[in-house]
């Protein structure tokens, strides 16, 4: 499976963006999907994850209430709706796929993911 992230761009603080992660070559049905981000000079960090079969969602504490991860099975796409954006949200955002039987405790770890998209840049201006 190949993953394609899109939807990044420049937005003012307080604004919103919706990122998309589209799968090709194979359906998402065997994968749970996560979003990670890497800001300038920072390490890659977990943002959110969703299980493909059950639709359970998981968030980093700093994103709860502002970000929402969702899926559209018909479109083979996972979304990340980001609201109330802050300058510190500026980063390259990556989507990634993990085998469906990955334990939930591992979603926060980038090493649990087997497939990665190329990233999409989000810039939040103050």
ROMIGU-401391 format. One record per residue (C-alpha): residue in three letters; x, y, z. Coordinates in steps of 0.1 Angstrom, whole numbers, plus 5000, padded with zeros to 4 digits. Example, Ala and Ser with C-alpha at 12.3 -4.5 7.8 and 13.67 -1.06 7.14 Angstrom:
ALA512349555078 SER513749895071 
REM end
This chain:
UNK500050005000 UNK501150364993 UNK500050655013 UNK499651005001 UNK499151295025 UNK497751625014 UNK495951935026 UNK498752125042 UNK499252495037 UNK499552835054 UNK496952935079 UNK496653205105 UNK496553115142 UNK493053015152 UNK492252875118 UNK491552525106 UNK492852275081 UNK491851925071 UNK494551685061 UNK493851375040 UNK495751045038 UNK494750845008 UNK495750485002 UNK496550334969 UNK497649994957 UNK495849824985 UNK492949915008 UNK493350035043 UNK491449745056 UNK494549575070 UNK495949885086 UNK495350115115 UNK496350465106 UNK498250725126 UNK499251085121 UNK502651215133 UNK504251545129 UNK507751695130 UNK508352055137 UNK511452255129 UNK514352125150 UNK512051885168 UNK511651505170 UNK508751335153 UNK505751315176 UNK502451135177 UNK499351325168 UNK496351085165 UNK495450735154 UNK492350545143 UNK491750175140 UNK490450075107 UNK488149795118 UNK486649945149 UNK487050315143 UNK488550375178 UNK490550695180 UNK493550795201 UNK495051145205 UNK498151305220 UNK497051505250 UNK497951835235 UNK495751765205 UNK492651655223 UNK489651885217 UNK491352055187 UNK492151775163 UNK489751505151 UNK490851195131 UNK488251015110 UNK488050775081 UNK486050725049 UNK486150355040 UNK484550415006 UNK487250664997 UNK490050465014 UNK491050785031 UNK491750905066 UNK491351265076 UNK492851485103 UNK490651795110 UNK492652055128 UNK490952345145 UNK492152635167 UNK495652605152 UNK498552755170 UNK502052855157 UNK503452565176 UNK501452325154 UNK503752425125 UNK505252105112 UNK505351845085 UNK502551605091 UNK502851245081 UNK500350965079 UNK501450605085 UNK499950265085 UNK500349995112 UNK499249635110 UNK495649595122 UNK496649375152 UNK499049635165 UNK498249685202 UNK496650025211 UNK499550095235 UNK501950105205 UNK500050365184 UNK502050635200 UNK505350495188 UNK506450565153 UNK508350235152 UNK504950045152 UNK504150175117 UNK505249995086 UNK504150235059 UNK504650605057 UNK503350885034 UNK505551165022 UNK504351435046 UNK502451755041 UNK503652095055 UNK501452295078 UNK502452645086 UNK500552845112 UNK501353215113 UNK500853425144 
REM end
